[in-house]
Amino acid sequence: MKILVTGAAGFIGSNLAEKLAMRGDEVVGFDNFNDYYDPAKKRANEVRLNQYPNFRMVEADIRDRDCVLKLFEAEKFDAVAHLAALAGVRNAVKYPELYIQVDYNGTQNLMDGARLNNVGNFVFASTSSVYGDTKQIPFVETDSCDRPLQPYAAAKRAAEILGFTYHHLYGLNFTATRFFTVYGPNGRPDMMAYLVADSITKGREIPLYEGGQMWRDWTYVEDITDGVVLALDKPLGYEIINLGRGEPILLKDFVEMLEKLAGQKGNFVAMPKISADVISTYSNTTKANELLNYHPSVSVEDGVTAFWNWYKKQEL
Ligand SMILES: NC(=O)c1ccc[n+]([C@@H]2O[C@H](COP(=O)([O-])OP(=O)(O)OC[C@H]3O[C@@H](n4cnc5c(N)ncnc54)[C@H](O)[C@@H]3O)[C@@H](O)[C@H]2O)c1
């Protein structure tokens, strides 16, 4: 298949693009290499991907509608995995307009490119953040998700809804896969696993919200990319599907796993959680099991060890 992977220079996108390139798909990456975090990390991902002759990167912005539409017309993709986004929850509180422009309007540009060129399947990277402060635990796709706590979640939820409209009007196959706290090699430096590792090894002071009494359904990046590949290979009309491990772990325990591997303590400062954040995330994975035969297989212990081994090579 010829597949467009947006956000291919990023954490999950680069892991996904590599997986697709390895199995022989023709992969076109798309990324604007923005500086939300150090773009050198994105360049390193690009170098890794450029080893594959069936991969190439287009450096452009999903907000550039003309560019997006021309690309779709020229390339005739079979499928799209749309992962490009501004993804920082706390940053979204500072820049709501930007998040709507990128995460909603940018997504619409890609959906237009797809429907005007008869792309067979559109898989959208959504997020567990759309569940907000729901009382339905574990989080299940039938929840209305109409109380997002910050603009990032609101933009992602709005894009999921627009996906239904495009399916209804234009017959676009659209699957929104909702990722739960992803971690692993090539991880994002603004996310907890990386911050904790930086705190342990470099003494950097980082906030520990609620004394670590927050649950996250940590999901190893390979399990996430496996789920996205399953969704790419199976057009389903219109679906929303959780991709999570389904076994939440306390933040405090996650931190302790890394401290144990490193043999040192982190430098934490206690903070209450901010109002844009939730106390727990927990994925109901029944739908993913049934529709995609999705079975996340990496335990948090094994995943944290793999992350730590990767981190040591990069940073120490
Ligand atoms: N990491 C997680 O735990 C998590 C959880 C839920 C959902 N997601 C979603 O997964 C996707 C990938 O997230 P990630 O953690 O790999 O983040 P990331 O920031 O590493 O990757 C996103 C990539 O998109 C690119 N991008 C941003 N704006 C762009 C634009 N206007 N035009 C072109 N490219 C642009 C960035 O340069 C970056 O390389 C995102 O859609 C995110 O919302 C991530």
The ligand as an SDF file (V2000), in Angstrom:
LIG
                    3D

 44 48  0  0  0  0  0  0  0  0999 V2000
    2.1200   10.5160   23.0310 N   0  0  0  0  0  0  0  0  0  0  0  0
    0.9350   10.2210   23.5780 C   0  0  0  0  0  0  0  0  0  0  0  0
    0.8620    9.7300   24.7130 O   0  0  0  0  0  0  0  0  0  0  0  0
   -0.3360   10.4550   22.8180 C   0  0  0  0  0  0  0  0  0  0  0  0
   -1.5530   10.1490   23.4680 C   0  0  0  0  0  0  0  0  0  0  0  0
   -2.7390   10.3550   22.7620 C   0  0  0  0  0  0  0  0  0  0  0  0
   -2.7180   10.8060   21.4630 C   0  0  0  0  0  0  0  0  0  0  0  0
   -1.5260   11.1140   20.8670 N   0  0  0  0  0  0  0  0  0  0  0  0
   -1.5580   11.5990   19.4850 C   0  0  0  0  0  0  0  0  0  0  0  0
   -0.6230   10.8780   18.7160 O   0  0  0  0  0  0  0  0  0  0  0  0
   -0.0860   11.7110   17.6880 C   0  0  0  0  0  0  0  0  0  0  0  0
    1.4300   11.6810   17.7480 C   0  0  0  0  0  0  0  0  0  0  0  0
    1.8600   12.1950   19.0160 O   0  0  0  0  0  0  0  0  0  0  0  0
    3.3670   12.1490   19.4920 P   0  0  0  0  0  0  0  0  0  0  0  0
    3.3620   11.8730   20.9490 O   0  0  0  0  0  0  0  0  0  0  0  0
    4.1510   11.2890   18.5780 O   0  0  0  0  0  0  0  0  0  0  0  0
    3.7590   13.6830   19.3330 O   0  0  0  0  0  0  0  0  0  0  0  0
    4.9510   14.3700   18.5240 P   0  0  0  0  0  0  0  0  0  0  0  0
    4.8650   15.8280   18.8620 O   0  0  0  0  0  0  0  0  0  0  0  0
    6.2320   13.6660   18.7860 O   0  0  0  0  0  0  0  0  0  0  0  0
    4.5500   14.1500   17.0060 O   0  0  0  0  0  0  0  0  0  0  0  0
    3.6880   15.0080   16.2960 C   0  0  0  0  0  0  0  0  0  0  0  0
    4.4020   15.4290   15.0270 C   0  0  0  0  0  0  0  0  0  0  0  0
    3.4970   16.2710   14.2800 O   0  0  0  0  0  0  0  0  0  0  0  0
    4.2530   17.3170   13.7160 C   0  0  0  0  0  0  0  0  0  0  0  0
    3.3800   18.4680   13.4820 N   0  0  0  0  0  0  0  0  0  0  0  0
    2.8130   19.2660   14.4310 C   0  0  0  0  0  0  0  0  0  0  0  0
    2.1280   20.2600   13.8410 N   0  0  0  0  0  0  0  0  0  0  0  0
    2.2560   20.0800   12.5010 C   0  0  0  0  0  0  0  0  0  0  0  0
    1.7780   20.7860   11.3710 C   0  0  0  0  0  0  0  0  0  0  0  0
    1.0540   21.9100   11.5140 N   0  0  0  0  0  0  0  0  0  0  0  0
    2.0830   20.3320   10.1420 N   0  0  0  0  0  0  0  0  0  0  0  0
    2.8450   19.2200    9.9850 C   0  0  0  0  0  0  0  0  0  0  0  0
    3.3400   18.5120   11.0250 N   0  0  0  0  0  0  0  0  0  0  0  0
    3.0550   18.9340   12.2690 C   0  0  0  0  0  0  0  0  0  0  0  0
    5.3350   17.6350   14.7450 C   0  0  0  0  0  0  0  0  0  0  0  0
    6.4600   18.2820   14.1800 O   0  0  0  0  0  0  0  0  0  0  0  0
    5.6580   16.2590   15.3040 C   0  0  0  0  0  0  0  0  0  0  0  0
    6.7690   15.6800   14.6560 O   0  0  0  0  0  0  0  0  0  0  0  0
   -0.6950   13.0920   17.9190 C   0  0  0  0  0  0  0  0  0  0  0  0
   -1.7720   13.2450   17.0430 O   0  0  0  0  0  0  0  0  0  0  0  0
   -1.1600   13.0470   19.3510 C   0  0  0  0  0  0  0  0  0  0  0  0
   -2.2370   13.9310   19.5660 O   0  0  0  0  0  0  0  0  0  0  0  0
   -0.3500   10.9580   21.5110 C   0  0  0  0  0  0  0  0  0  0  0  0
  1  2  1  0
  2  3  2  0
  2  4  1  0
  4  5  1  0
  4 44  2  0
  5  6  2  0
  6  7  1  0
  7  8  2  0
  8  9  1  0
  8 44  1  0
  9 10  1  0
  9 42  1  0
 10 11  1  0
 11 12  1  0
 11 40  1  0
 12 13  1  0
 13 14  1  0
 14 15  2  0
 14 16  1  0
 14 17  1  0
 17 18  1  0
 18 19  2  0
 18 20  1  0
 18 21  1  0
 21 22  1  0
 22 23  1  0
 23 24  1  0
 23 38  1  0
 24 25  1  0
 25 26  1  0
 25 36  1  0
 26 27  1  0
 26 35  1  0
 27 28  2  0
 28 29  1  0
 29 30  1  0
 29 35  2  0
 30 31  1  0
 30 32  2  0
 32 33  1  0
 33 34  2  0
 34 35  1  0
 36 37  1  0
 36 38  1  0
 38 39  1  0
 40 41  1  0
 40 42  1  0
 42 43  1  0
M  CHG  2   8   1  16  -1
M  END
$$$$
